[in-house]
Amino acid sequence: MTTTADSQDTQRFPDIYDPDLYVDGPIHEIFADLRHNDPVHWQPMPDQPGYWAVMRHADVTQVSRRPDIYSAEIGGVVLEDMAPEQLEQSKNMLLMMDPPRHTTHRKPLAESFQAKVIGQMEARIRELCRAIFTEAAETGDVEFVHDVSGSLPSQVVGELVGIPEEDWDQIRDWAEQSTSAQDPELAGEGGYRAGGGLSDMGVYAYQFAVKRRQEEPKEDLASLILAGNFGDGPMSEVEFSSFFVQLVTAGNDTTKTMLSSGLEALLAHPDQLADLRADRSLMVGAVEEILRYANPLHYFRRTALSDTELNGVQIAKGDKVAMMYTSANRDEAVFGDTAQQFDIRRSPNQHLSFGFAQHFCLGVHLARLEGRVFFDELLNTFSTIEQTGPSRRIRSNLNNGLKQLPIHLAR
């Protein structure tokens, strides 16, 4: 039996689009119900066409593998339809390109993000972590999300790209606004519809590119991109602007979420935190489990390029399709009876937090390295790490992160 949007009864399930539903935490029980009973679920949206929420691991990987059927470029990667001019600008983001254009733009950068190249950054990342923790130790009581975990990725990305140090804090604020635009406390004036921090960062990036092209090339990613051949020659300043926005936003905000949500998960499982403190060989697995258990983004969207069928459901050309990573990462068919449990020894760990197939995250090795070094140095520096109050989550159906985590740190 096949199902269509018209034939689905959506009344028995909560509105999983509603950002308010996520304020108290990821809706894992609802997602589990959907995985078992409605794994390709039609979800209406206010004032716009709804979307198909793809809940199972196998179906999410199937959508990821088929850019010829499910496009990142046609409608973008968020559920809300963007204004035509905003969508056109966003098409220069690697995240929102389909093959062959995606392949052409990704290939010149791939070497710079290889594991052996990123591995050379370990000493510098460790140095940055030690400086951050030295400052945190002087305070003792910190708001961990912004004061600690947000500091590392902004510095790493700033140095990697070649952004002037005096601009790092502003870039970080814009990155947070752009990914947290459904939360009035974080989005700033205008919110998502106005583009949040994307517009301001885009203007900055354009001016940055103009200035850098007037200077001698430097040993950083900006010079590499501006000098690269992306199929028909170098990027224009406008193209670089969109590329910059994605690179900097992903490098800042998702890593901040991994580090802060990761500490919260470890503190909630003190036995495993103690094991990790005693045996650092568990660190690689711990970072992977943090990424699975507390994945930074709930979903990415695709748009159907033709009529198709997914797990017995008829999907029409033009339909929105959301790959629900938060659900797929706890699919019992892949992770077994312990899918809902946190386990730093989990192996294998086939989480989808870095995406899959052509859009597998370009910065995967950098994110993993930052995670491993950050938690290693955190445990090296502090004998006491205590949560002193409740955490607060971002109001968002996209960003699966914290906006407040009060922590006491002592050497």
N, C-alpha and C positions, 0 to 999 in steps of 0.2 A: 504493500500500500504506500502510495506517495502522498506527501503533504504539501500544501501551498500556504502562502500567507493568509489567503482568504478563508481557508478551512481550519486554521489553528484557533484553538480556544486559549487565549492568553490570560483569562481572568483568574485561573487557579494559581498563577505564579505572581510574586511581587514584581513591581516595576523595576527591573535591574538597570534601567537608564538613570533613574533618579539619583543625583549626586548625594542627597541627604542620606540615602540608604547606607553609604559607605563611611559615614562619619565615625561610627562606633567600631569600625573594623571591617575587613573583607567579609563578604557574605558567603562563607564557605558552605554552610548548610543548604542555602538556596541553590548554589552552583551544583552541589552534589545531587540534589533533587532533579535539577535540569539534566545533568549528565545521564542519569538513569532513566528519565521519563520523557525528556524533550531535548535531545542533545543538539539539534539545530533549531533553535528557539526563535520565533518571531517576536520582536519587541517593538511596540509602537514608540514614537517620539512626539513630544509636543511641537506642533507647528511645522513639522518636517516629515518626510517619509521615514518609516521605521527601518529596522535592520534585522538581519539574521545573526544571532549570537551563537557562535560555534563553540561548544563546550568540551568536546572530547579531544584528547591528545592526537589521536590518529587523524581526525578531521581537520584539526588546526594545521598539522604538518601537510595534509593534502592540499589545503588552500595555499599554504606557503610555497609548495612545489610548483604551482601552476599559475605563473604570472600571465600566461596566455589566456587564462580564463578569469583570474581574479587580479585586477589591476590596482596598483598603489598610486598610479599617476592620474587616472581619470577623475577620481573624486577625493583624493587625498587619503590620509591615514587616521583622521579623527571622525567621529560619528556625525558631527555637525557639518553641514554643507557650507563651505566657505564662499564668500563673494568671489565672482569670476576673476577680478584683478588680483585678489589675494591668492587664489588657487594657482593662477598663472605664475606668480612670483615663487610660490612654494615648489613648483615643478623643478626648480633648479636644486632642490635638496636631494641628496643621494637617497634618502629614505623614501622619497616619493617619485622615484624613477622606475620605469619598467625596462626590461631588456629590449633591444640591445643597448639603449642609451645608458642604462644603469651599469652595464659591464664596461662600457667605454670610459665612464667617469670613475669607476671604482679601481680599475686596473692600475692607473698611474700612482695611486696612493697605497696600494696593498703592501708593497715592499716596506714602507715606512712603519707599518703596523704589524709586521711579522714578530713572532715571539722572541727571536734572537735580537731584534732591534729594540723592542720594548724592554727586554730584559736588561739592557744597558742603562736603563733609567732607575734601576732599583736603588742604587746608592743615593741618588738625589731624592727619590721619594722617601727613603728612610730618614734622610736629613730633614726634610720638610716635616715629617711626622714628629720627629723629636722636638723641633722648634714649637710646633703646635701644642704638644703635650707639656712642654716646659711652661708655656704661658698658661695653659689650663691648670697646671699644678699650683700656680700662684693664686688662682682664684678659688680652687677647691670645688665650689658648687657652680655648675655650668648648665646652660641650656644647650644640650649636646648637638641638636640638629644643626643649628646655625653657627654656634660658637666653636664647635670642634669638627664635626664630620663635614660641614660645608666648606671648611677652610682648605682641606687638602685638594679636592678636585679643581677648585678655582685656581690654585697655584700651579698645579700640574698642567692643566690645560693652558693657562696663561703662558707658561714657559714653553710648552710644546708648540703652540701656535705663533708665539712671538708678540703677544699682546703686552703693551706697556704695563708695568706693575701697578701704576697709579689708577689704572682702569679696571683692575680685576674685580673689585667689589661691585662696581656698577654692572659689569657684565654678568656677574653672579645674580644680582637682583633681577635683571631682565630675564635671565634663564628661568628663575623661579616663577616670575610672573607668567611666562609663556606656558609653563606646564601645570600651573596651579590656578588657572584662570576661572575655575568654577567656585573658588573660595574667595569671598569678598575681602578677607583679611590679607590675602597674598596677592590678589590680581591687580590691585591698584585701580585707578579710575578707568572705566571703559570695559574691563573684563575681556572675555574671550572674543566677543563680536568685534571689538576694536583691535584685536590682535595682541592685546596684552603687551608684554615686553618685546614681542617679535619685531614690531615696526621700528622701535627705537634702536634695537640691536642691528637691524638691517641697515639703517641709515649710518650707524657707527661703522659697520663693516664696509660699506661702500667707500666712506671717507678713508678708512684704514687702508683699503686696497689702492686707492689713488695715491696716497702718501707713500706706501711701500714701493709702488712702481717707479717712483721718482728717486728711490734710494738704491744703494748697492744691495744685492741679495744677501740674506743672512742664513745661518744654519738653523732654520726653523721650518715649520710646516707651511706657514703663510708663503714663504718664498718658493717652496716646492710647488704649491698649488698654483700660484700666480705664473710660474714659469712652465707649467706642465702642458702637455698636448692632450686635449680631451676630445679627440676625434677630428675636429676641424680647427685645431689651434688652441691657444690659451683661452682661459675663461675671461669674459668681460667682467668689469667691476660689478655689474648687476648680478651676474651669475655667481661670482665669488661671494656676494652678500648673502644669498640664500644658502650657499654651501657652508659659510662661516656660521650662520645661525644654527644650523643643525649640528655641526661639529661641536660647537661650544655649549649648546644647550644640553645635548646628550652627555657630553663629558662632565658637565657640572652637576646637573640635577639628579640624574639617575644614579650616579655614583654616591652623591650625598645620601640618597635614600637607601642604597645598599648598606652604607656604613652605619647609619643611625638605626634603621630597622634591624640590621644584623646585631647590633649591641642589645637592643630590646629583646630579641629572640634568645640570645645567649643568657641574658639575665633572668629570663623566664624559665630557663633550663639550667639551674646552677650546677648540677652534676656534670653536664656536658661542658660547661664553661671551665669547671675545675679540671676536667680531663684535658681540655685544650691548653690550659695553662701549664699542665704538667708534661704534655707531649705535643710539641709544635709540629710534629709530622702529620697531625690531624688537621692542620690549617687549610690545606688545599681542599679537602673534603668539606670542611666547615664553611668556607666561602661559597662553594657550590650549593650546599644545603641552604644557606642564607638566601641565595639567589632564587632557589626553587620555592622555599617556604614563604618568603617575603618579597616576591618579584616586584621591581619598581613600577612597572606599568601593567594595568589590568588587561589592555587590549591594544591591537592596531586594526585598522579598517582596511578592507579591500572593496572594490566595486566590480560586479560581474560584467564581463565584456560580452557575454552571450547567455542564452538560456542554458541552464545546466542542472545537474542533480547532485546533491551531497547527502549521503546517508539516508536516502529515501525521500529527501525533501526537494521539491522543485523550486529552483532559484531562477528568477527572471533576469534578463538583461537589464542592467542598470541598478539592480538591488544592491544595497549595502550589506557587507558581510564582515562581522567583527570576530577576529581570532582572540578568544578569551583565554589569555595565558594563565590568569589566576586559577581558572577552572582546570585547564589542561595540565598544569603543574601538580595537581592533586588527583589526577585520574587514577582510579584504583586498577584499571586495566594495565597500567604501566608501573605504578609505584606500590601496588599491592595493598595489603591490609594496613600498612603503616603510612599510607598516603597523607593522612592528616597530621602525622606526628613529625616533630623536628628531630633529625638524627644526623649528626655531623659525620657519622661513619657510613652513611648511605652510599651504596655502590652496587650497580651503576646508578648514575643520577642523570637521567635524560630530560632535564628540565628545558623549557623553551624560553627562558627569560632573555636570551640573546637573539631570539628569532630563530629562523630556520631557512635553509636553502639559500637562494641568491641574496636575500636580505639579512643573512647572519651577520651580527654586529661587527663592523670593521674594527672597533676598539675593544674587542673582547679580551685581548691579552693585557691591555693597559688596565681595564677595569679589574681583572683578576689580580694583577700585580698590586694595584692600589689596595684592594681588599686584604690580601695576605700580609702586606707590609704594615698597613694601618693597625690591624688587630694584633699582630706580633709586637709592634712597638707599644701599643696600648697596654698589653699585658706585661711587657718589660718594665714599663714606667710606673704603673699603679698596682699596688697590692690590694687596694680597696676600690671597688667600682660598684656603687649602689644607686639604684633608682630612688629618688626622694619624693616622687609624686606621680600622678597619672600622666601618661602621654596623651597628646592630642593629635588627631589625624587630619590630613587635608581633606576638605570637602571636594571630592572628585570621583567621577566614575572612570577616569583615565589614570591618574597618578595614585599609586598605591603606597603612599608615604606618610611620614610624620611631619608635623610642623612644630612640635614641642616634645622634648624628652629631658626632664630635669634629672641631672646626675651629680652625685658627689664622688669626687676623685681624691685619693690620698696615696702617697708613695709608700 
